[in-house]
């Protein structure tokens, strides 16, 4: 069995990986602190791990924008320190990155070899972390718009609409919603391939959903599924991103080109196929979405 160490153990992706495979050890910051080289060395030295997956990050956009030094310490410097420690031990590393390393205007999904163009502090620090990891010989996997664990944007919109009856969603922000169960499955396969060391793998890979979709259309598809199950979704209103007050610049188009990953795994990750399962999970957890029927 391939033993996998996952950093950022309290995060959604780390917890999803640990829930699927018992050989995954998900360490929180108390067990592996990316800002502390001693903590990194101690965690790597004691576990007999075959692969490391770095999910730890300052990922909230407002937190990164308000405290860029902290974001730099974790997302960039810390990622590089982990990569160097893995290099010294000949441990394969998968560093989880983000679609937000891209922010420039574009007319097509971003490819792995496109120059990065971050628009905010989170994207800038993640882009620098990517380069540090690559310089140390690690692998970068970019993901986007994770959903499917009941703690995602779809669930948040349903919860927000319970009291008010309506939610407003950006109609001009386009990205790559990614169902977490399929993402976890493919990450675990990648870990196995890296541990075996018997095939050439791309240094940068986009593991994300396709086809590209706007946030509003994605949520509309989810609400349609809720209604089809007999639920009562809120009304969906559409608005441009500019109408949402924010101190953080968000890219209008950060969809990822996933052709390389589709060729590697034999098929793309179709977010539409994962949406029904995600809605079923949310529907089960939040019974108020069920229509009230007369006795």
Secondary structure, DSSP 8 states (H G I E B T S, - for coil): ---EEEESTTSHHHHHHHHH-TTEEE--TTT--TT-HHHHHHHHHSS--SEEEE------HHHHHH-HHHHIIIIIIIHHHHHHHHHHTT-EEEEEEEGGG--S--SS-B-TTS-----SHHHHHHHHHHHHHHHTT-EEEEE-SEESSSSSHHHHHHHHHHHHSEEEEESS-EE--EEHHHHHHHHHHHHHHHHHT-S---SEEE--EES-EEHHHHHHHHHHHHHHTTB---EEEEE-GGGS--SS---SB--B--HHHHHHHSS-EEHHHHHHHHHHHHHHH-GGGB-----
